[in-house]
């Protein structure tokens, strides 16, 4: 169902989107899909050598999850701009301690409409977004602009 | 430290075909699913895409970042060319501006250049900023996407 311009008001919230807890398998899958094979994202021995405790998710995977959150609500074809600023790193869930690590690996994307305007003959909205983990740590913030019917 | 003489530098243009299978693979990855049957069918089924108002199978919003890794030695090669120290490199900001849809089988030419290089802050807290801008142009000569990536060295 398309979201219509006239149905949206400034201050409205975008439906919140909760990711699956990010696993190392998700990181490997994203590495393969994107071609970003930086070992920082999957090789535990590499991260030890550079003095880190754990592998971290690709920032672009978190942005990809935010993109999925947005396009679960607004059709992909209506997107006009998508901007994010990366704020902190994300460690995946540890299978041998899921209880204590699943929240740091679960990404919640939320957003709020901040502007309605006309541009290039289109009715556009700007929605500020934020992605944080289930512990409240901010991963990225930014906005998207969409042209709506 | 980023080599300031590279400001304005244009990378070699790169032309590639947007592969249908690669789109589904990417959509599975960002939606954290195990296979394509679990994702939005517009990313693998032409009929579903047409029904949803597309002229082909579209790409997810961040898909074209991938092209960055398929050429010029990827991130490592690009960092080397620019004199950026990989161990201090952070991806700070990413922006896409969409001018048209990109579909499976489109032939995309990417033009990328260094549009800014600056130092922010003083002393130990200072960071080196490099901004890359890429334009993606399809087989009909239409600009379909512009991306801006802000990289910093801490």
Interface residues (C-beta under 8 A of the other chain):
Chain A: X19 X20 X22 X26 X29 X30 X32 X33 X34 X35 X36 X37 X38 X50 X59 X60 X61 X63 X64 X65 X67 X68 X70 X71 X75 X76 X77 X79 X80 X81 X82 X83 X84 X85 X86
Chain B: X22 X25 X26 X28 X29 X30 X31 X32 X40 X42 X52 X53 X54 X58 X60 X61 X62 X65 X66 X69 X70 X74 X75 X87 X90 X91 X92 X93 X94 X95 X96 X97 X98 X101
